[in-house]
Amino acid sequence: MAVVLACSLSEPAAAGNRKSPTPEDVKAALLWNFALFVTWPDDAATDGPFVLGVYGGGGFEKSFRRAFDEKELRGRPAEVRRVERTDELADCDLLFVATEDEDDVRALLVESEGRGVLLVGNHPSFARRGGMIAFAVENQRVEFLVNLEEARRRGFRVSTKMLRLARLVETEREP
């Protein structure tokens, strides 16, 4: 059984007036680490900026920009972009899916096939529906779930260090 990474959102801030991180800030930090502990397929793009696409809004873009913009990730400048249509996935290395809309999720899963895009969802059901990683909030703690079967099927390799901190799930099959 995998250990669950849990970043507390309710711990008092250390030293002085520093604010506790928001769930969005915790998720941004985790996304950064996912990019470090996942190996992309051999045919994935390695030129240009490392693009974190954000689909479905939800107020995440600002936190993600603070965490990613003007930094380097995987030897490339990191950049956050809003993705509003599935045909905008082509330039993304990592796509954060904020929506739970079943039609949108299905379209994103299909459109991203074979494109070397790491798919991370904001809702636990995302990983069970065919996404690779999903966030869950339990008792005010951000956890992440990994669908290792789907990640491997799409050519991604997830570090054992990351897997030790994840809850593993499988794709739910239609009866």
C-alpha positions, 0 to 999 in steps of 0.5 A: 500500500502506498503512503499518501503525501499529505501537505497540511493546509491547516498548520500554523504559519512558521515564524512571524506573519507568513501566511499558510499556503493555500491549496492552490499554492500546495498544488503548484509546488506539487506540480513542480515536483511532478515535473522533476520526478516523472520522465517523459516519453522519448519522443516528447518535445524538449525544445522551447519552454516547458509549458504548464497548461491550465484547462478549466480555470478555477483560480489556479493560474495565479498560483501556478504563475508564481511557482513557474514563471521566470524559472527553469524546469527540466533545463527549459524556461517554465511557462504557464498558459491558459488552455481553452480548447483541446486543440491548444494541447500541442504545446503543453508538456503538463496539463492541469485539468481543473474541470470535472465536466465529463465531456471535457475530460473525455475530449482532453484524454482523447486529444492528448493521446500520443502527444507526450502531455502529462495529465494532472487533474484537480479532482480524485475522479480524474485519475480513475477516468484515465488521467495520470495524476489527480489531487484529492483533499482529505482532512484539509490535506492535499494528497495525490493519486497516480494511475500508474497503468495509464502513465506507463501506457502513455510512455511516462515513467514515474519515479519510485520516490514519487510513487512512495508518496502517492495513492495508486489507483486504476482506471475504472472500466465501463461494465 
